[in-house]
């Protein structure tokens, strides 16, 4: 899958309010812009059903729940 396809699909999911990108907090705008965004999903069940899980993601799921709450 190409990078442009991934960006397109991610954009579609953001417009549907299924994914939420979040920039890393910093007081410096330059550091915020150059750091990678973290993406949180509104529906963890959908992530578990669609995503490939090679190991347990309990920590990531808990972090996602904190974001949504």
N, C-alpha and C positions, 0 to 999 in steps of 0.2 A: 504494500500500500504506500502511495506517495505521501510526502509531507503535506502537499496541498490538499489531498483528500482528507487527511487527518484533521487539518485546520478547518476544512469545510464542515465535516461532521461535528467537530467540537463546537463550531459556531452555531450549527443547527440545534444542538442540544442545549447550548446556552440560551438561545432564543426561546426554546420551549421550557426554560426554567428547570431543566433537569440537572445541569451542571453549573457550578458557580466558581469562576476563577478568582483567586485572591493573591494579591502581591504581598511579598514579604515586607513586614513593617520595618521602616528605618526612618530616621529624621532626615536623611539625605535622599533627595529625589533620584540622584544618579544611582545610588545603590538599589533603590526600589526598581528602577527600570532595567538594570542589568541582571538582577536575580530572577531565577525562573519562577513562574506563577505556580501556585498550588491549586489543584482543582478538587472541589468537593462535590459530591453527588447528593441530591435531595432524597433519593431512594436507594438505600443500601441493599435492599432485596434485588433490585434491578442489576446493581453492580455484581452481586454474587451470582446471579443467573447468567449474565452475559460475559463477565470477565473470566479470565484464566487465572486460576489460583494454584500456585505451585507450593505455597506454604500458607500457614494460618495468618490472617490479616486482622487479628483482634485489636491490635493497637491502632491500626489505620481506621478500622470501623468505629472505635471509640472516639478517635479524633474527629471523625466525620459527624458523629452524633452530637458532640459538643458544638461543632460549627452550626448544625441545623437548629439546635435548641436555642 
